[in-house]
Amino acid sequence: MARVVVDVMLKPEILDPQGQAVANALPRLGVSDVSSVRIGRRIEIEFAGEPDLDTAREIADKLLANPVIEDFSIRVDEPAGDAARMSA
Amino acid sequence: MARVVVDVMLKPEILDPQGQAVANALPRLGVSDVSSVRIGRRIEIEFAGEPDLDTAREIADKLLANPVIEDFSIRVDEPAGDAARMSA
């Protein structure tokens, strides 16, 4: 089982009110050194066999991203390195 | 300027109707070797100075994720390696 990850983010020139709302809430947490917050989508596609980046790109292009306002990037998921998965 | 990325995904035991809807649409694209699609959020936090993982964890815990149904992971963003950023 192999996983391809598609990250979909608003293009830099598109306003992100959701991220702005989070950024505006940070001073209440005592956080002052954050310059911006942008919120997008992460899609995990599990392939039954070998991961197929071309298929993933077609899925992203046709089903996952709106190319007018969003960019996407595609990668085969590697095992977590310095990432810390938090489970509550 | 340094960026921390927070990935928020539904816990594995939580149903993901949005991902299921994408998975159900795949046969129409001629894609049959995808076993599951899960859709979560990717949040990019730009720090004015050094990236601070502890601060990012506090932001994720208090503002970005719902710990009842979601897990999150935090990492400092590295320059894209095998990822291909698509811009339409």
Backbone of each chain as nested JSON, in Angstrom:
{
  "chains": [
    {"id": "A", "residues": [
      {"number": 1, "name": "MET", "atoms": {"N": [0.854, -1.193, 0.0], "CA": [0.0, 0.0, 0.0], "C": [0.888, 1.24, 0.0]}},
      {"number": 2, "name": "ALA", "atoms": {"N": [0.649, 2.113, -0.969], "CA": [1.477, 3.307, -1.079], "C": [0.576, 4.534, -1.08]}},
      {"number": 3, "name": "ARG", "atoms": {"N": [1.084, 5.586, -0.51], "CA": [0.272, 6.788, -0.345], "C": [0.89, 7.954, -1.103]}},
      {"number": 4, "name": "VAL", "atoms": {"N": [0.021, 8.642, -1.839], "CA": [0.427, 9.891, -2.478], "C": [-0.3, 11.022, -1.753]}},
      {"number": 5, "name": "VAL", "atoms": {"N": [0.434, 12.081, -1.476], "CA": [-0.151, 13.229, -0.784], "C": [-0.26, 14.393, -1.751]}},
      {"number": 6, "name": "VAL", "atoms": {"N": [-1.439, 14.962, -1.824], "CA": [-1.672, 16.157, -2.636], "C": [-1.937, 17.326, -1.686]}},
      {"number": 7, "name": "ASP", "atoms": {"N": [-1.139, 18.36, -1.792], "CA": [-1.362, 19.572, -0.999], "C": [-1.964, 20.629, -1.9]}},
      {"number": 8, "name": "VAL", "atoms": {"N": [-3.12, 21.137, -1.505], "CA": [-3.803, 22.172, -2.285], "C": [-3.82, 23.449, -1.455]}},
      {"number": 9, "name": "MET", "atoms": {"N": [-3.224, 24.499, -1.997], "CA": [-3.205, 25.777, -1.279], "C": [-3.742, 26.872, -2.204]}},
      {"number": 10, "name": "LEU", "atoms": {"N": [-4.374, 27.863, -1.606], "CA": [-4.761, 29.037, -2.379], "C": [-3.515, 29.677, -2.98]}},
      {"number": 11, "name": "LYS", "atoms": {"N": [-3.638, 30.198, -4.183], "CA": [-2.525, 30.929, -4.779], "C": [-2.147, 32.095, -3.868]}},
      {"number": 12, "name": "PRO", "atoms": {"N": [-0.87, 32.477, -3.876], "CA": [-0.418, 33.524, -2.947], "C": [-1.185, 34.839, -3.087]}},
      {"number": 13, "name": "GLU", "atoms": {"N": [-1.667, 35.138, -4.29], "CA": [-2.344, 36.426, -4.479], "C": [-3.814, 36.385, -4.076]}},
      {"number": 14, "name": "ILE", "atoms": {"N": [-4.317, 35.203, -3.685], "CA": [-5.714, 35.089, -3.276], "C": [-5.815, 35.268, -1.761]}},
      {"number": 15, "name": "LEU", "atoms": {"N": [-6.711, 36.13, -1.314], "CA": [-6.904, 36.351, 0.117], "C": [-7.406, 35.071, 0.781]}},
      {"number": 16, "name": "ASP", "atoms": {"N": [-6.962, 34.837, 2.018], "CA": [-7.353, 33.644, 2.764], "C": [-7.986, 34.072, 4.091]}},
      {"number": 17, "name": "PRO", "atoms": {"N": [-9.283, 34.351, 4.098], "CA": [-9.913, 34.866, 5.319], "C": [-9.854, 33.888, 6.492]}},
      {"number": 18, "name": "GLN", "atoms": {"N": [-9.857, 32.584, 6.174], "CA": [-9.798, 31.58, 7.238], "C": [-8.434, 31.645, 7.954]}},
      {"number": 19, "name": "GLY", "atoms": {"N": [-7.372, 31.712, 7.164], "CA": [-6.047, 31.842, 7.756], "C": [-5.897, 33.165, 8.482]}},
      {"number": 20, "name": "GLN", "atoms": {"N": [-6.485, 34.221, 7.915], "CA": [-6.408, 35.534, 8.543], "C": [-7.096, 35.529, 9.905]}},
      {"number": 21, "name": "ALA", "atoms": {"N": [-8.205, 34.789, 9.981], "CA": [-8.921, 34.703, 11.261], "C": [-8.052, 34.035, 12.32]}},
      {"number": 22, "name": "VAL", "atoms": {"N": [-7.333, 32.985, 11.92], "CA": [-6.428, 32.334, 12.873], "C": [-5.312, 33.292, 13.264]}},
      {"number": 23, "name": "ALA", "atoms": {"N": [-4.734, 33.978, 12.268], "CA": [-3.641, 34.917, 12.563], "C": [-4.108, 36.004, 13.532]}},
      {"number": 24, "name": "ASN", "atoms": {"N": [-5.34, 36.465, 13.338], "CA": [-5.857, 37.525, 14.202], "C": [-6.101, 37.045, 15.632]}},
      {"number": 25, "name": "ALA", "atoms": {"N": [-6.25, 35.736, 15.809], "CA": [-6.501, 35.194, 17.149], "C": [-5.209, 34.944, 17.916]}},
      {"number": 26, "name": "LEU", "atoms": {"N": [-4.061, 34.988, 17.236], "CA": [-2.806, 34.599, 17.885], "C": [-2.384, 35.512, 19.043]}},
      {"number": 27, "name": "PRO", "atoms": {"N": [-2.573, 36.84, 18.932], "CA": [-2.176, 37.676, 20.075], "C": [-2.853, 37.26, 21.378]}},
      {"number": 28, "name": "ARG", "atoms": {"N": [-4.067, 36.744, 21.292], "CA": [-4.742, 36.265, 22.51], "C": [-4.017, 35.087, 23.141]}},
      {"number": 29, "name": "LEU", "atoms": {"N": [-3.257, 34.328, 22.307], "CA": [-2.459, 33.217, 22.844], "C": [-1.075, 33.699, 23.281]}},
      {"number": 30, "name": "GLY", "atoms": {"N": [-0.813, 34.998, 23.132], "CA": [0.506, 35.511, 23.474], "C": [1.543, 35.283, 22.386]}},
      {"number": 31, "name": "VAL", "atoms": {"N": [1.09, 34.983, 21.169], "CA": [2.011, 34.724, 20.059], "C": [2.114, 35.989, 19.206]}},
      {"number": 32, "name": "SER", "atoms": {"N": [3.33, 36.495, 19.037], "CA": [3.478, 37.742, 18.292], "C": [4.446, 37.628, 17.116]}},
      {"number": 33, "name": "ASP", "atoms": {"N": [5.134, 36.505, 16.962], "CA": [6.158, 36.436, 15.907], "C": [5.695, 35.666, 14.67]}},
      {"number": 34, "name": "VAL", "atoms": {"N": [4.371, 35.523, 14.508], "CA": [3.851, 34.872, 13.308], "C": [3.437, 35.947, 12.316]}},
      {"number": 35, "name": "SER", "atoms": {"N": [3.958, 35.861, 11.1], "CA": [3.647, 36.902, 10.121], "C": [2.457, 36.541, 9.239]}},
      {"number": 36, "name": "SER", "atoms": {"N": [2.215, 35.243, 9.012], "CA": [1.007, 34.91, 8.272], "C": [0.623, 33.456, 8.483]}},
      {"number": 37, "name": "VAL", "atoms": {"N": [-0.665, 33.188, 8.316], "CA": [-1.201, 31.823, 8.39], "C": [-2.024, 31.601, 7.13]}},
      {"number": 38, "name": "ARG", "atoms": {"N": [-1.753, 30.508, 6.418], "CA": [-2.533, 30.159, 5.227], "C": [-3.079, 28.752, 5.432]}},
      {"number": 39, "name": "ILE", "atoms": {"N": [-4.345, 28.567, 5.105], "CA": [-4.987, 27.271, 5.33], "C": [-5.404, 26.677, 3.994]}},
      {"number": 40, "name": "GLY", "atoms": {"N": [-4.952, 25.459, 3.748], "CA": [-5.316, 24.741, 2.535], "C": [-5.759, 23.333, 2.856]}},
      {"number": 41, "name": "ARG", "atoms": {"N": [-5.705, 22.466, 1.862], "CA": [-6.16, 21.087, 2.062], "C": [-5.016, 20.117, 1.817]}},
      {"number": 42, "name": "ARG", "atoms": {"N": [-5.045, 19.033, 2.567], "CA": [-4.106, 17.928, 2.361], "C": [-4.933, 16.7, 2.047]}},
      {"number": 43, "name": "ILE", "atoms": {"N": [-4.66, 16.08, 0.916], "CA": [-5.421, 14.904, 0.51], "C": [-4.478, 13.706, 0.442]}},
      {"number": 44, "name": "GLU", "atoms": {"N": [-4.847, 12.634, 1.124], "CA": [-4.052, 11.413, 1.107], "C": [-4.748, 10.396, 0.202]}},
      {"number": 45, "name": "ILE", "atoms": {"N": [-4.06, 9.984, -0.844], "CA": [-4.61, 9.003, -1.781], "C": [-3.844, 7.699, -1.606]}},
      {"number": 46, "name": "GLU", "atoms": {"N": [-4.546, 6.654, -1.164], "CA": [-3.907, 5.344, -0.973], "C": [-4.086, 4.521, -2.242]}},
      {"number": 47, "name": "PHE", "atoms": {"N": [-2.978, 4.081, -2.796], "CA": [-3.044, 3.207, -3.963], "C": [-2.951, 1.752, -3.508]}},
      {"number": 48, "name": "ALA", "atoms": {"N": [-3.725, 0.886, -4.169], "CA": [-3.673, -0.534, -3.825], "C": [-2.319, -1.115, -4.208]}},
      {"number": 49, "name": "GLY", "atoms": {"N": [-1.75, -0.656, -5.323], "CA": [-0.448, -1.165, -5.749], "C": [0.614, -0.088, -5.669]}},
      {"number": 50, "name": "GLU", "atoms": {"N": [1.323, 0.096, -6.753], "CA": [2.36, 1.124, -6.81], "C": [1.727, 2.51, -6.861]}},
      {"number": 51, "name": "PRO", "atoms": {"N": [2.312, 3.497, -6.174], "CA": [1.771, 4.855, -6.274], "C": [2.012, 5.402, -7.675]}},
      {"number": 52, "name": "ASP", "atoms": {"N": [1.006, 6.038, -8.203], "CA": [1.064, 6.507, -9.588], "C": [0.888, 8.029, -9.591]}},
      {"number": 53, "name": "LEU", "atoms": {"N": [1.999, 8.737, -9.755], "CA": [1.944, 10.199, -9.669], "C": [1.133, 10.811, -10.8]}},
      {"number": 54, "name": "ASP", "atoms": {"N": [1.173, 10.194, -11.976], "CA": [0.401, 10.756, -13.084], "C": [-1.095, 10.652, -12.819]}},
      {"number": 55, "name": "THR", "atoms": {"N": [-1.501, 9.48, -12.289], "CA": [-2.918, 9.337, -11.924], "C": [-3.289, 10.335, -10.83]}},
      {"number": 56, "name": "ALA", "atoms": {"N": [-2.413, 10.467, -9.842], "CA": [-2.693, 11.404, -8.748], "C": [-2.814, 12.827, -9.286]}},
      {"number": 57, "name": "ARG", "atoms": {"N": [-1.97, 13.159, -10.254], "CA": [-2.025, 14.516, -10.827], "C": [-3.355, 14.739, -11.553]}},
      {"number": 58, "name": "GLU", "atoms": {"N": [-3.823, 13.695, -12.253], "CA": [-5.099, 13.833, -12.95], "C": [-6.249, 13.992, -11.948]}},
      {"number": 59, "name": "ILE", "atoms": {"N": [-6.2, 13.199, -10.853], "CA": [-7.235, 13.312, -9.819], "C": [-7.227, 14.726, -9.232]}},
      {"number": 60, "name": "ALA", "atoms": {"N": [-6.02, 15.218, -8.922], "CA": [-5.916, 16.546, -8.324], "C": [-6.447, 17.613, -9.266]}},
      {"number": 61, "name": "ASP", "atoms": {"N": [-6.085, 17.482, -10.522], "CA": [-6.453, 18.486, -11.508], "C": [-7.953, 18.503, -11.746]}},
      {"number": 62, "name": "LYS", "atoms": {"N": [-8.578, 17.317, -11.764], "CA": [-9.991, 17.26, -12.13], "C": [-10.935, 17.291, -10.942]}},
      {"number": 63, "name": "LEU", "atoms": {"N": [-10.486, 16.795, -9.787], "CA": [-11.421, 16.651, -8.667], "C": [-11.052, 17.461, -7.424]}},
      {"number": 64, "name": "LEU", "atoms": {"N": [-9.771, 17.739, -7.228], "CA": [-9.372, 18.245, -5.912], "C": [-9.092, 19.738, -5.881]}},
      {"number": 65, "name": "ALA", "atoms": {"N": [-8.549, 20.269, -6.952], "CA": [-8.137, 21.675, -6.92], "C": [-8.93, 22.493, -7.925]}},
      {"number": 66, "name": "ASN", "atoms": {"N": [-9.132, 23.752, -7.587], "CA": [-9.707, 24.712, -8.522], "C": [-8.552, 25.535, -9.098]}},
      {"number": 67, "name": "PRO", "atoms": {"N": [-8.17, 25.268, -10.346], "CA": [-6.948, 25.902, -10.869], "C": [-7.041, 27.41, -10.999]}},
      {"number": 68, "name": "VAL", "atoms": {"N": [-8.234, 27.964, -10.901], "CA": [-8.36, 29.423, -10.988], "C": [-7.778, 30.089, -9.736]}},
      {"number": 69, "name": "ILE", "atoms": {"N": [-7.978, 29.461, -8.595], "CA": [-7.548, 30.109, -7.348], "C": [-6.568, 29.268, -6.536]}},
      {"number": 70, "name": "GLU", "atoms": {"N": [-6.296, 28.027, -6.96], "CA": [-5.47, 27.149, -6.128], "C": [-4.3, 26.549, -6.907]}},
      {"number": 71, "name": "ASP", "atoms": {"N": [-3.195, 26.344, -6.21], "CA": [-2.073, 25.548, -6.708], "C": [-2.088, 24.223, -5.955]}},
      {"number": 72, "name": "PHE", "atoms": {"N": [-1.53, 23.19, -6.596], "CA": [-1.36, 21.958, -5.82], "C": [0.023, 21.373, -6.048]}},
      {"number": 73, "name": "SER", "atoms": {"N": [0.458, 20.593, -5.079], "CA": [1.712, 19.858, -5.234], "C": [1.453, 18.411, -4.861]}},
      {"number": 74, "name": "ILE", "atoms": {"N": [2.224, 17.525, -5.482], "CA": [2.012, 16.088, -5.347], "C": [3.319, 15.439, -4.936]}},
      {"number": 75, "name": "ARG", "atoms": {"N": [3.258, 14.516, -4.001], "CA": [4.47, 13.772, -3.647], "C": [4.093, 12.406, -3.1]}},
      {"number": 76, "name": "VAL", "atoms": {"N": [5.007, 11.478, -3.247], "CA": [4.839, 10.19, -2.582], "C": [5.162, 10.402, -1.115]}},
      {"number": 77, "name": "ASP", "atoms": {"N": [4.318, 9.89, -0.254], "CA": [4.485, 10.109, 1.176], "C": [5.644, 9.274, 1.695]}},
      {"number": 78, "name": "GLU", "atoms": {"N": [6.609, 9.947, 2.35], "CA": [7.7, 9.205, 2.991], "C": [7.32, 8.982, 4.45]}},
      {"number": 79, "name": "PRO", "atoms": {"N": [7.936, 8.002, 5.078], "CA": [7.721, 7.819, 6.516], "C": [8.127, 9.092, 7.253]}},
      {"number": 80, "name": "ALA", "atoms": {"N": [7.404, 9.397, 8.333], "CA": [7.655, 10.639, 9.055], "C": [9.09, 10.706, 9.543]}},
      {"number": 81, "name": "GLY", "atoms": {"N": [9.754, 11.842, 9.292], "CA": [11.113, 12.036, 9.756], "C": [11.113, 12.827, 11.045]}},
      {"number": 82, "name": "ASP", "atoms": {"N": [11.263, 14.165, 10.906], "CA": [11.245, 14.996, 12.103], "C": [9.827, 15.41, 12.479]}},
      {"number": 83, "name": "ALA", "atoms": {"N": [8.846, 14.88, 11.758], "CA": [7.471, 15.245, 12.081], "C": [7.02, 14.499, 13.334]}},
      {"number": 84, "name": "ALA", "atoms": {"N": [6.268, 15.18, 14.123], "CA": [5.746, 14.566, 15.35], "C": [4.234, 14.454, 15.227]}},
      {"number": 85, "name": "ARG", "atoms": {"N": [3.745, 13.245, 15.069], "CA": [2.304, 13.033, 14.954], "C": [1.707, 13.102, 16.364]}},
      {"number": 86, "name": "MET", "atoms": {"N": [0.789, 14.056, 16.528], "CA": [0.178, 14.237, 17.846], "C": [-1.184, 13.57, 17.844]}},
      {"number": 87, "name": "SER", "atoms": {"N": [-1.4, 12.77, 18.831], "CA": [-2.694, 12.123, 18.948], "C": [-3.247, 12.426, 20.332]}},
      {"number": 88, "name": "ALA", "atoms": {"N": [-4.43, 12.98, 20.386], "CA": [-4.989, 13.377, 21.689], "C": [-6.014, 12.345, 22.148]}}
    ]},
    {"id": "B", "residues": [
      {"number": 1, "name": "MET", "atoms": {"N": [12.683, 34.362, 7.111], "CA": [11.287, 33.897, 7.198], "C": [11.279, 32.373, 7.161]}},
      {"number": 2, "name": "ALA", "atoms": {"N": [10.661, 31.776, 8.14], "CA": [10.634, 30.327, 8.211], "C": [9.195, 29.855, 8.343]}},
      {"number": 3, "name": "ARG", "atoms": {"N": [8.943, 28.714, 7.759], "CA": [7.577, 28.224, 7.699], "C": [7.447, 26.895, 8.442]}},
      {"number": 4, "name": "VAL", "atoms": {"N": [6.409, 26.823, 9.255], "CA": [6.049, 25.562, 9.895], "C": [4.747, 25.089, 9.258]}},
      {"number": 5, "name": "VAL", "atoms": {"N": [4.685, 23.795, 8.938], "CA": [3.486, 23.228, 8.333], "C": [2.797, 22.32, 9.336]}},
      {"number": 6, "name": "VAL", "atoms": {"N": [1.508, 22.553, 9.521], "CA": [0.688, 21.698, 10.382], "C": [-0.293, 20.939, 9.484]}},
      {"number": 7, "name": "ASP", "atoms": {"N": [-0.24, 19.619, 9.55], "CA": [-1.19, 18.79, 8.807], "C": [-2.222, 18.264, 9.787]}},
      {"number": 8, "name": "VAL", "atoms": {"N": [-3.481, 18.545, 9.499], "CA": [-4.569, 18.085, 10.355], "C": [-5.4, 17.08, 9.57]}},
      {"number": 9, "name": "MET", "atoms": {"N": [-5.483, 15.865, 10.078], "CA": [-6.269, 14.823, 9.397], "C": [-7.263, 14.234, 10.391]}},
      {"number": 10, "name": "LEU", "atoms": {"N": [-8.405, 13.814, 9.872], "CA": [-9.339, 13.079, 10.715], "C": [-8.662, 11.816, 11.236]}},
      {"number": 11, "name": "LYS", "atoms": {"N": [-8.974, 11.428, 12.47], "CA": [-8.443, 10.165, 12.987], "C": [-8.893, 9.021, 12.073]}},
      {"number": 12, "name": "PRO", "atoms": {"N": [-8.095, 7.965, 11.988], "CA": [-8.421, 6.877, 11.05], "C": [-9.797, 6.258, 11.285]}},
      {"number": 13, "name": "GLU", "atoms": {"N": [-10.251, 6.273, 12.53], "CA": [-11.535, 5.615, 12.809], "C": [-12.739, 6.515, 12.518]}},
      {"number": 14, "name": "ILE", "atoms": {"N": [-12.478, 7.778, 12.148], "CA": [-13.574, 8.698, 11.85], "C": [-13.881, 8.65, 10.351]}},
      {"number": 15, "name": "LEU", "atoms": {"N": [-15.142, 8.472, 10.006], "CA": [-15.543, 8.458, 8.601], "C": [-15.258, 9.81, 7.948]}},
      {"number": 16, "name": "ASP", "atoms": {"N": [-14.86, 9.766, 6.685], "CA": [-14.534, 10.984, 5.946], "C": [-15.406, 11.027, 4.689]}},
      {"number": 17, "name": "PRO", "atoms": {"N": [-16.619, 11.58, 4.793], "CA": [-17.536, 11.566, 3.64], "C": [-16.997, 12.351, 2.446]}},
      {"number": 18, "name": "GLN", "atoms": {"N": [-16.222, 13.402, 2.719], "CA": [-15.666, 14.22, 1.636], "C": [-14.666, 13.388, 0.818]}},
      {"number": 19, "name": "GLY", "atoms": {"N": [-13.784, 12.688, 1.516], "CA": [-12.839, 11.818, 0.818], "C": [-13.56, 10.684, 0.112]}},
      {"number": 20, "name": "GLN", "atoms": {"N": [-14.592, 10.159, 0.753], "CA": [-15.354, 9.063, 0.153], "C": [-16.008, 9.509, -1.148]}},
      {"number": 21, "name": "ALA", "atoms": {"N": [-16.501, 10.748, -1.161], "CA": [-17.124, 11.276, -2.38], "C": [-16.11, 11.338, -3.519]}},
      {"number": 22, "name": "VAL", "atoms": {"N": [-14.884, 11.755, -3.201], "CA": [-13.844, 11.775, -4.244], "C": [-13.544, 10.355, -4.697]}},
      {"number": 23, "name": "ALA", "atoms": {"N": [-13.393, 9.433, -3.732], "CA": [-13.088, 8.044, -4.09], "C": [-14.184, 7.466, -4.987]}},
      {"number": 24, "name": "ASN", "atoms": {"N": [-15.431, 7.801, -4.695], "CA": [-16.541, 7.273, -5.488], "C": [-16.569, 7.835, -6.91]}},
      {"number": 25, "name": "ALA", "atoms": {"N": [-15.943, 8.99, -7.099], "CA": [-15.933, 9.597, -8.426], "C": [-14.805, 9.062, -9.3]}},
      {"number": 26, "name": "LEU", "atoms": {"N": [-13.863, 8.336, -8.72], "CA": [-12.679, 7.929, -9.483], "C": [-12.966, 6.983, -10.643]}},
      {"number": 27, "name": "PRO", "atoms": {"N": [-13.88, 6.011, -10.49], "CA": [-14.144, 5.142, -11.637], "C": [-14.539, 5.911, -12.896]}},
      {"number": 28, "name": "ARG", "atoms": {"N": [-15.213, 7.048, -12.718], "CA": [-15.576, 7.866, -13.881], "C": [-14.346, 8.402, -14.601]}},
      {"number": 29, "name": "LEU", "atoms": {"N": [-13.234, 8.557, -13.85], "CA": [-11.982, 8.999, -14.484], "C": [-11.193, 7.815, -15.03]}},
      {"number": 30, "name": "GLY", "atoms": {"N": [-11.73, 6.609, -14.841], "CA": [-10.987, 5.433, -15.291], "C": [-9.927, 4.977, -14.307]}},
      {"number": 31, "name": "VAL", "atoms": {"N": [-10.017, 5.461, -13.055], "CA": [-9.03, 5.09, -12.037], "C": [-9.621, 3.986, -11.167]}},
      {"number": 32, "name": "SER", "atoms": {"N": [-8.926, 2.853, -11.071], "CA": [-9.48, 1.736, -10.302], "C": [-8.533, 1.228, -9.222]}},
      {"number": 33, "name": "ASP", "atoms": {"N": [-7.295, 1.744, -9.158], "CA": [-6.348, 1.178, -8.197], "C": [-6.154, 2.049, -6.953]}},
      {"number": 34, "name": "VAL", "atoms": {"N": [-7.129, 2.916, -6.676], "CA": [-7.066, 3.729, -5.458], "C": [-7.958, 3.068, -4.411]}},
      {"number": 35, "name": "SER", "atoms": {"N": [-7.375, 2.805, -3.241], "CA": [-8.156, 2.118, -2.218], "C": [-8.827, 3.081, -1.247]}},
      {"number": 36, "name": "SER", "atoms": {"N": [-8.261, 4.261, -1.041], "CA": [-8.973, 5.221, -0.2], "C": [-8.455, 6.629, -0.426]}},
      {"number": 37, "name": "VAL", "atoms": {"N": [-9.321, 7.586, -0.154], "CA": [-8.969, 9.006, -0.221], "C": [-9.404, 9.637, 1.092]}},
      {"number": 38, "name": "ARG", "atoms": {"N": [-8.494, 10.351, 1.739], "CA": [-8.832, 11.065, 2.974], "C": [-8.466, 12.534, 2.775]}},
      {"number": 39, "name": "ILE", "atoms": {"N": [-9.345, 13.411, 3.204], "CA": [-9.119, 14.843, 3.005], "C": [-9.004, 15.541, 4.351]}},
      {"number": 40, "name": "GLY", "atoms": {"N": [-7.892, 16.246, 4.527], "CA": [-7.677, 17.005, 5.755], "C": [-7.239, 18.414, 5.433]}},
      {"number": 41, "name": "ARG", "atoms": {"N": [-6.614, 19.057, 6.397], "CA": [-6.19, 20.444, 6.189], "C": [-4.671, 20.559, 6.315]}},
      {"number": 42, "name": "ARG", "atoms": {"N": [-4.125, 21.48, 5.55], "CA": [-2.704, 21.814, 5.643], "C": [-2.622, 23.283, 5.991]}},
      {"number": 43, "name": "ILE", "atoms": {"N": [-1.946, 23.608, 7.076], "CA": [-1.84, 25.001, 7.517], "C": [-0.376, 25.412, 7.487]}},
      {"number": 44, "name": "GLU", "atoms": {"N": [-0.105, 26.499, 6.799], "CA": [1.253, 27.028, 6.725], "C": [1.355, 28.24, 7.645]}},
      {"number": 45, "name": "ILE", "atoms": {"N": [2.252, 28.149, 8.633], "CA": [2.454, 29.242, 9.579], "C": [3.816, 29.852, 9.297]}},
      {"number": 46, "name": "GLU", "atoms": {"N": [3.822, 31.116, 8.896], "CA": [5.086, 31.808, 8.622], "C": [5.529, 32.554, 9.882]}},
      {"number": 47, "name": "PHE", "atoms": {"N": [6.731, 32.253, 10.327], "CA": [7.272, 32.975, 11.476], "C": [8.165, 34.107, 10.981]}},
      {"number": 48, "name": "ALA", "atoms": {"N": [8.091, 35.237, 11.684], "CA": [8.933, 36.375, 11.301], "C": [10.401, 36.04, 11.553]}},
      {"number": 49, "name": "GLY", "atoms": {"N": [10.687, 35.312, 12.625], "CA": [12.072, 34.945, 12.916], "C": [12.273, 33.442, 12.786]}},
      {"number": 50, "name": "GLU", "atoms": {"N": [12.846, 32.859, 13.829], "CA": [13.073, 31.414, 13.828], "C": [11.749, 30.669, 13.956]}},
      {"number": 51, "name": "PRO", "atoms": {"N": [11.602, 29.543, 13.247], "CA": [10.37, 28.765, 13.425], "C": [10.358, 28.137, 14.819]}},
      {"number": 52, "name": "ASP", "atoms": {"N": [9.218, 28.193, 15.461], "CA": [9.101, 27.735, 16.841], "C": [8.071, 26.61, 16.886]}},
      {"number": 53, "name": "LEU", "atoms": {"N": [8.584, 25.372, 16.991], "CA": [7.665, 24.227, 16.941], "C": [6.746, 24.174, 18.155]}},
      {"number": 54, "name": "ASP", "atoms": {"N": [7.246, 24.62, 19.31], "CA": [6.379, 24.586, 20.495], "C": [5.215, 25.558, 20.337]}},
      {"number": 55, "name": "THR", "atoms": {"N": [5.518, 26.743, 19.812], "CA": [4.439, 27.705, 19.559], "C": [3.47, 27.149, 18.531]}},
      {"number": 56, "name": "ALA", "atoms": {"N": [4.011, 26.54, 17.465], "CA": [3.145, 25.978, 16.425], "C": [2.255, 24.883, 17.015]}},
      {"number": 57, "name": "ARG", "atoms": {"N": [2.829, 24.079, 17.922], "CA": [2.033, 23.011, 18.531], "C": [0.888, 23.594, 19.363]}},
      {"number": 58, "name": "GLU", "atoms": {"N": [1.185, 24.698, 20.077], "CA": [0.135, 25.326, 20.886], "C": [-0.966, 25.891, 19.984]}},
      {"number": 59, "name": "ILE", "atoms": {"N": [-0.562, 26.517, 18.872], "CA": [-1.542, 27.058, 17.922], "C": [-2.411, 25.93, 17.363]}},
      {"number": 60, "name": "ALA", "atoms": {"N": [-1.75, 24.831, 16.98], "CA": [-2.501, 23.708, 16.402], "C": [-3.475, 23.134, 17.413]}},
      {"number": 61, "name": "ASP", "atoms": {"N": [-2.998, 22.997, 18.634], "CA": [-3.811, 22.371, 19.67], "C": [-5.014, 23.235, 20.03]}},
      {"number": 62, "name": "LYS", "atoms": {"N": [-4.819, 24.554, 20.076], "CA": [-5.894, 25.433, 20.554], "C": [-6.757, 25.994, 19.449]}},
      {"number": 63, "name": "LEU", "atoms": {"N": [-6.197, 26.155, 18.238], "CA": [-6.956, 26.848, 17.187], "C": [-7.232, 26.005, 15.945]}},
      {"number": 64, "name": "LEU", "atoms": {"N": [-6.38, 25.034, 15.645], "CA": [-6.464, 24.421, 14.319], "C": [-7.118, 23.042, 14.31]}},
      {"number": 65, "name": "ALA", "atoms": {"N": [-6.907, 22.267, 15.339], "CA": [-7.398, 20.887, 15.322], "C": [-8.434, 20.655, 16.412]}},
      {"number": 66, "name": "ASN", "atoms": {"N": [-9.345, 19.763, 16.123], "CA": [-10.302, 19.299, 17.12], "C": [-9.808, 17.94, 17.616]}},
      {"number": 67, "name": "PRO", "atoms": {"N": [-9.243, 17.897, 18.829], "CA": [-8.573, 16.662, 19.27], "C": [-9.518, 15.482, 19.459]}},
      {"number": 68, "name": "VAL", "atoms": {"N": [-10.817, 15.736, 19.469], "CA": [-11.767, 14.625, 19.61], "C": [-11.788, 13.777, 18.333]}},
      {"number": 69, "name": "ILE", "atoms": {"N": [-11.676, 14.436, 17.186], "CA": [-11.811, 13.703, 15.925], "C": [-10.596, 13.83, 15.012]}},
      {"number": 70, "name": "GLU", "atoms": {"N": [-9.617, 14.669, 15.385], "CA": [-8.5, 14.922, 14.462], "C": [-7.141, 14.7, 15.127]}},
      {"number": 71, "name": "ASP", "atoms": {"N": [-6.187, 14.246, 14.326], "CA": [-4.779, 14.216, 14.71], "C": [-4.068, 15.318, 13.927]}},
      {"number": 72, "name": "PHE", "atoms": {"N": [-2.961, 15.811, 14.499], "CA": [-2.177, 16.732, 13.678], "C": [-0.699, 16.392, 13.775]}},
      {"number": 73, "name": "SER", "atoms": {"N": [0.032, 16.799, 12.759], "CA": [1.484, 16.647, 12.777], "C": [2.096, 17.981, 12.389]}},
      {"number": 74, "name": "ILE", "atoms": {"N": [3.284, 18.237, 12.918], "CA": [3.944, 19.532, 12.759], "C": [5.344, 19.3, 12.237]}},
      {"number": 75, "name": "ARG", "atoms": {"N": [5.755, 20.105, 11.277], "CA": [7.139, 20.011, 10.82], "C": [7.593, 21.358, 10.273]}},
      {"number": 76, "name": "VAL", "atoms": {"N": [8.889, 21.572, 10.331], "CA": [9.455, 22.737, 9.655], "C": [9.47, 22.41, 8.169]}},
      {"number": 77, "name": "ASP", "atoms": {"N": [9.012, 23.347, 7.358], "CA": [8.904, 23.109, 5.92], "C": [10.283, 23.126, 5.286]}},
      {"number": 78, "name": "GLU", "atoms": {"N": [10.595, 22.037, 4.579], "CA": [11.862, 22.007, 3.833], "C": [11.571, 22.437, 2.396]}},
      {"number": 79, "name": "PRO", "atoms": {"N": [12.596, 22.886, 1.678], "CA": [12.4, 23.173, 0.255], "C": [11.914, 21.922, -0.464]}},
      {"number": 80, "name": "ALA", "atoms": {"N": [11.038, 22.109, -1.466], "CA": [10.446, 20.978, -2.176], "C": [11.535, 20.087, -2.77]}},
      {"number": 81, "name": "GLY", "atoms": {"N": [11.414, 18.773, -2.534], "CA": [12.364, 17.836, -3.111], "C": [11.784, 17.223, -4.372]}},
      {"number": 82, "name": "ASP", "atoms": {"N": [11.104, 16.065, -4.216], "CA": [10.504, 15.434, -5.385], "C": [9.094, 15.966, -5.643]}},
      {"number": 83, "name": "ALA", "atoms": {"N": [8.67, 16.936, -4.83], "CA": [7.333, 17.482, -5.043], "C": [7.339, 18.39, -6.271]}},
      {"number": 84, "name": "ALA", "atoms": {"N": [6.286, 18.329, -7.003], "CA": [6.157, 19.179, -8.188], "C": [5.007, 20.147, -7.956]}},
      {"number": 85, "name": "ARG", "atoms": {"N": [5.334, 21.392, -7.796], "CA": [4.303, 22.409, -7.578], "C": [3.654, 22.723, -8.921]}},
      {"number": 86, "name": "MET", "atoms": {"N": [2.346, 22.506, -8.993], "CA": [1.64, 22.735, -10.247], "C": [0.929, 24.073, -10.178]}},
      {"number": 87, "name": "SER", "atoms": {"N": [1.121, 24.885, -11.153], "CA": [0.428, 26.163, -11.206], "C": [-0.291, 26.259, -12.544]}},
      {"number": 88, "name": "ALA", "atoms": {"N": [-1.593, 26.489, -12.479], "CA": [-2.358, 26.511, -13.737], "C": [-2.575, 27.952, -14.181]}}
    ]}
  ]
}
